[in-house]
Amino acid sequence: MNNEVIKKRRAAEAPSKSLALEAPMSHFDIFLVNFSSLIVVSAPVWLPSLLVYTYKKWKNAPKSTNEERRKRALYRNLLIGMLAVIIVGPHRHHKFGDLINARKWRVWKAWLKY
C-alpha cells in the first residue's frame, strides 16, 4: 500500500519537473547540437584521414622552386601543428575552457537546452 502512494506521488510530480527543465530550442540550436555531435562522434574517421591527406601532400610536394618549398613548409607546419594539438592540446586542460569562455558560446547553451 505504501509503495502505491509513493508511485502516485512520483507520477504526479514528474510532469511538473520535466516541464520546468525544458527550454524551447530554436531550429539553429537543434542544428548546432546535431552538427557538433556528428563532428565529435566521427572524429576517429575524419581526423586520421586529414592527417594522412596532409602527410601525402607534404611528401609529394616537389622541392624545386621557391613557391613549392613554401607549400611544402606549409604542409609540414600544418602536420606538426595538428600532431601537437592531438598529443598535448588544450582539450586536456579545463583551464583552457575558462580562458576562451566556452560556457558563453551558443553551442554550449544549445547542449544545455538539449
C-alpha atoms as an extended CHARMM CRD file, in Angstrom:
* protein
*
       114  EXT
         1         1  MET       CA              0.0000000000        0.0000000000        0.0000000000  PROA      1               0.0000000000
         2         2  ASN       CA              2.7810000000        2.4080000000        0.8690000000  PROA      2               0.0000000000
         3         3  ASN       CA              4.5010000000        1.7490000000       -2.4880000000  PROA      3               0.0000000000
         4         4  GLU       CA              1.3310000000        2.6920000000       -4.3630000000  PROA      4               0.0000000000
         5         5  VAL       CA              1.1850000000        6.0600000000       -2.6420000000  PROA      5               0.0000000000
         6         6  ILE       CA              4.8470000000        6.7370000000       -3.4760000000  PROA      6               0.0000000000
         7         7  LYS       CA              4.3200000000        5.7660000000       -7.1280000000  PROA      7               0.0000000000
         8         8  LYS       CA              1.2760000000        8.0460000000       -7.4110000000  PROA      8               0.0000000000
         9         9  ARG       CA              3.1830000000       10.9070000000       -5.8190000000  PROA      9               0.0000000000
        10        10  ARG       CA              6.1310000000       10.4610000000       -8.2010000000  PROA      10              0.0000000000
        11        11  ALA       CA              3.7850000000       10.2650000000      -11.1780000000  PROA      11              0.0000000000
        12        12  ALA       CA              2.1130000000       13.4980000000      -10.1110000000  PROA      12              0.0000000000
        13        13  GLU       CA              5.4450000000       15.2980000000       -9.6060000000  PROA      13              0.0000000000
        14        14  ALA       CA              7.2090000000       14.0680000000      -12.7520000000  PROA      14              0.0000000000
        15        15  PRO       CA              5.4230000000       16.1990000000      -15.3870000000  PROA      15              0.0000000000
        16        16  SER       CA              5.9120000000       19.4370000000      -13.4720000000  PROA      16              0.0000000000
        17        17  LYS       CA              9.6320000000       18.7960000000      -13.0410000000  PROA      17              0.0000000000
        18        18  SER       CA             10.1790000000       17.8920000000      -16.6820000000  PROA      18              0.0000000000
        19        19  LEU       CA              8.2520000000       20.9310000000      -17.8940000000  PROA      19              0.0000000000
        20        20  ALA       CA             10.2740000000       23.2170000000      -15.6470000000  PROA      20              0.0000000000
        21        21  LEU       CA             13.5600000000       21.8940000000      -17.0600000000  PROA      21              0.0000000000
        22        22  GLU       CA             12.5720000000       22.0890000000      -20.7130000000  PROA      22              0.0000000000
        23        23  ALA       CA             13.5690000000       25.1850000000      -22.6160000000  PROA      23              0.0000000000
        24        24  PRO       CA             12.4410000000       25.9910000000      -26.1400000000  PROA      24              0.0000000000
        25        25  MET       CA             15.0430000000       25.1490000000      -28.7500000000  PROA      25              0.0000000000
        26        26  SER       CA             15.2880000000       27.0330000000      -31.9970000000  PROA      26              0.0000000000
        27        27  HSD       CA             15.9860000000       25.2620000000      -35.2630000000  PROA      27              0.0000000000
        28        28  PHE       CA             19.5130000000       26.6440000000      -35.2020000000  PROA      28              0.0000000000
        29        29  ASP       CA             20.1070000000       25.2200000000      -31.7110000000  PROA      29              0.0000000000
        30        30  ILE       CA             18.9320000000       21.8080000000      -32.8910000000  PROA      30              0.0000000000
        31        31  PHE       CA             21.2890000000       22.1110000000      -35.8590000000  PROA      31              0.0000000000
        32        32  LEU       CA             24.1840000000       23.0650000000      -33.5410000000  PROA      32              0.0000000000
        33        33  VAL       CA             23.6120000000       20.0710000000      -31.2850000000  PROA      33              0.0000000000
        34        34  ASN       CA             23.3350000000       17.6430000000      -34.1990000000  PROA      34              0.0000000000
        35        35  PHE       CA             26.3140000000       19.0620000000      -36.0950000000  PROA      35              0.0000000000
        36        36  SER       CA             28.6190000000       19.2200000000      -33.0820000000  PROA      36              0.0000000000
        37        37  SER       CA             27.7540000000       15.6830000000      -32.0420000000  PROA      37              0.0000000000
        38        38  LEU       CA             28.3710000000       14.4920000000      -35.6060000000  PROA      38              0.0000000000
        39        39  ILE       CA             31.8070000000       16.1300000000      -35.6120000000  PROA      39              0.0000000000
        40        40  VAL       CA             32.7600000000       14.6450000000      -32.2450000000  PROA      40              0.0000000000
        41        41  VAL       CA             31.4410000000       11.1550000000      -32.9770000000  PROA      41              0.0000000000
        42        42  SER       CA             33.0100000000       10.9660000000      -36.4360000000  PROA      42              0.0000000000
        43        43  ALA       CA             36.3950000000       12.3480000000      -35.3030000000  PROA      43              0.0000000000
        44        44  PRO       CA             38.0310000000        8.8770000000      -35.2720000000  PROA      44              0.0000000000
        45        45  VAL       CA             37.3420000000        8.7700000000      -39.0150000000  PROA      45              0.0000000000
        46        46  TRP       CA             37.9850000000       12.2990000000      -40.2780000000  PROA      46              0.0000000000
        47        47  LEU       CA             40.9560000000       13.2010000000      -38.0690000000  PROA      47              0.0000000000
        48        48  PRO       CA             43.2520000000       10.3450000000      -39.1820000000  PROA      48              0.0000000000
        49        49  SER       CA             42.0660000000       10.9090000000      -42.7570000000  PROA      49              0.0000000000
        50        50  LEU       CA             43.0750000000       14.5620000000      -42.5260000000  PROA      50              0.0000000000
        51        51  LEU       CA             46.4670000000       13.6170000000      -41.1050000000  PROA      51              0.0000000000
        52        52  VAL       CA             47.1000000000       11.0830000000      -43.8940000000  PROA      52              0.0000000000
        53        53  TYR       CA             45.9820000000       13.5780000000      -46.5460000000  PROA      53              0.0000000000
        54        54  THR       CA             48.2990000000       16.2800000000      -45.1730000000  PROA      54              0.0000000000
        55        55  TYR       CA             51.2020000000       13.8440000000      -44.9340000000  PROA      55              0.0000000000
        56        56  LYS       CA             50.7270000000       12.7190000000      -48.5500000000  PROA      56              0.0000000000
        57        57  LYS       CA             50.5560000000       16.3270000000      -49.7690000000  PROA      57              0.0000000000
        58        58  TRP       CA             53.7660000000       17.1250000000      -47.8610000000  PROA      58              0.0000000000
        59        59  LYS       CA             55.5480000000       14.0160000000      -49.1040000000  PROA      59              0.0000000000
        60        60  ASN       CA             54.5470000000       14.5330000000      -52.7660000000  PROA      60              0.0000000000
        61        61  ALA       CA             55.2830000000       18.2700000000      -52.9140000000  PROA      61              0.0000000000
        62        62  PRO       CA             58.3120000000       18.9420000000      -55.1220000000  PROA      62              0.0000000000
        63        63  LYS       CA             61.3130000000       20.8060000000      -53.7240000000  PROA      63              0.0000000000
        64        64  SER       CA             62.4840000000       22.6060000000      -56.8530000000  PROA      64              0.0000000000
        65        65  THR       CA             61.0860000000       26.1690000000      -56.8780000000  PROA      65              0.0000000000
        66        66  ASN       CA             60.7330000000       28.6800000000      -54.0910000000  PROA      66              0.0000000000
        67        67  GLU       CA             56.9070000000       28.6040000000      -54.2450000000  PROA      67              0.0000000000
        68        68  GLU       CA             56.8800000000       24.8110000000      -53.9730000000  PROA      68              0.0000000000
        69        69  ARG       CA             59.2210000000       24.9640000000      -50.9880000000  PROA      69              0.0000000000
        70        70  ARG       CA             56.8020000000       27.3250000000      -49.2630000000  PROA      70              0.0000000000
        71        71  LYS       CA             53.9200000000       24.9580000000      -49.9590000000  PROA      71              0.0000000000
        72        72  ARG       CA             55.9490000000       22.0300000000      -48.6230000000  PROA      72              0.0000000000
        73        73  ALA       CA             56.8260000000       24.0220000000      -45.4890000000  PROA      73              0.0000000000
        74        74  LEU       CA             53.1510000000       24.9160000000      -45.0480000000  PROA      74              0.0000000000
        75        75  TYR       CA             52.1170000000       21.2530000000      -45.1450000000  PROA      75              0.0000000000
        76        76  ARG       CA             54.9290000000       20.3240000000      -42.7640000000  PROA      76              0.0000000000
        77        77  ASN       CA             53.9420000000       23.0130000000      -40.2680000000  PROA      77              0.0000000000
        78        78  LEU       CA             50.2780000000       22.0710000000      -40.5480000000  PROA      78              0.0000000000
        79        79  LEU       CA             51.0970000000       18.4240000000      -39.8970000000  PROA      79              0.0000000000
        80        80  ILE       CA             53.3240000000       19.2520000000      -36.9080000000  PROA      80              0.0000000000
        81        81  GLY       CA             50.6780000000       21.6180000000      -35.5220000000  PROA      81              0.0000000000
        82        82  MET       CA             47.8930000000       19.0450000000      -35.8150000000  PROA      82              0.0000000000
        83        83  LEU       CA             50.0040000000       16.3790000000      -34.1270000000  PROA      83              0.0000000000
        84        84  ALA       CA             50.9570000000       18.7780000000      -31.3320000000  PROA      84              0.0000000000
        85        85  VAL       CA             47.3080000000       19.6690000000      -30.6920000000  PROA      85              0.0000000000
        86        86  ILE       CA             46.3350000000       15.9940000000      -30.6450000000  PROA      86              0.0000000000
        87        87  ILE       CA             49.1270000000       14.9890000000      -28.2780000000  PROA      87              0.0000000000
        88        88  VAL       CA             49.3080000000       17.9040000000      -25.8160000000  PROA      88              0.0000000000
        89        89  GLY       CA             46.3900000000       20.0160000000      -26.9470000000  PROA      89              0.0000000000
        90        90  PRO       CA             44.2330000000       22.4170000000      -24.9880000000  PROA      90              0.0000000000
        91        91  HSD       CA             41.3870000000       19.8880000000      -24.7470000000  PROA      91              0.0000000000
        92        92  ARG       CA             43.3110000000       18.1660000000      -21.9590000000  PROA      92              0.0000000000
        93        93  HSD       CA             43.1470000000       21.1420000000      -19.5630000000  PROA      93              0.0000000000
        94        94  HSD       CA             39.9450000000       22.5500000000      -18.0660000000  PROA      94              0.0000000000
        95        95  LYS       CA             41.5790000000       25.9730000000      -17.6440000000  PROA      95              0.0000000000
        96        96  PHE       CA             41.6470000000       26.4000000000      -21.4190000000  PROA      96              0.0000000000
        97        97  GLY       CA             37.8330000000       26.2900000000      -21.4710000000  PROA      97              0.0000000000
        98        98  ASP       CA             37.7760000000       29.0030000000      -18.8230000000  PROA      98              0.0000000000
        99        99  LEU       CA             40.2870000000       31.0600000000      -20.8290000000  PROA      99              0.0000000000
       100       100  ILE       CA             38.2040000000       31.0490000000      -24.0220000000  PROA      100             0.0000000000
       101       101  ASN       CA             34.8860000000       31.3850000000      -22.1270000000  PROA      101             0.0000000000
       102       102  ALA       CA             33.4350000000       28.2400000000      -23.7140000000  PROA      102             0.0000000000
       103       103  ARG       CA             30.4020000000       28.3620000000      -21.4330000000  PROA      103             0.0000000000
       104       104  LYS       CA             29.2770000000       31.5870000000      -23.0940000000  PROA      104             0.0000000000
       105       105  TRP       CA             29.2290000000       30.0160000000      -26.5570000000  PROA      105             0.0000000000
       106       106  ARG       CA             25.9130000000       29.3430000000      -28.2140000000  PROA      106             0.0000000000
       107       107  VAL       CA             26.7760000000       25.6740000000      -28.7770000000  PROA      107             0.0000000000
       108       108  TRP       CA             27.2440000000       25.2180000000      -25.0070000000  PROA      108             0.0000000000
       109       109  LYS       CA             23.8490000000       26.7720000000      -24.3110000000  PROA      109             0.0000000000
       110       110  ALA       CA             22.2410000000       24.6320000000      -27.0190000000  PROA      110             0.0000000000
       111       111  TRP       CA             23.6820000000       21.4860000000      -25.4360000000  PROA      111             0.0000000000
       112       112  LEU       CA             22.3260000000       22.5330000000      -22.0430000000  PROA      112             0.0000000000
       113       113  LYS       CA             18.8610000000       23.0280000000      -23.5420000000  PROA      113             0.0000000000
       114       114  TYR       CA             19.0830000000       19.6600000000      -25.2410000000  PROA      114             0.0000000000
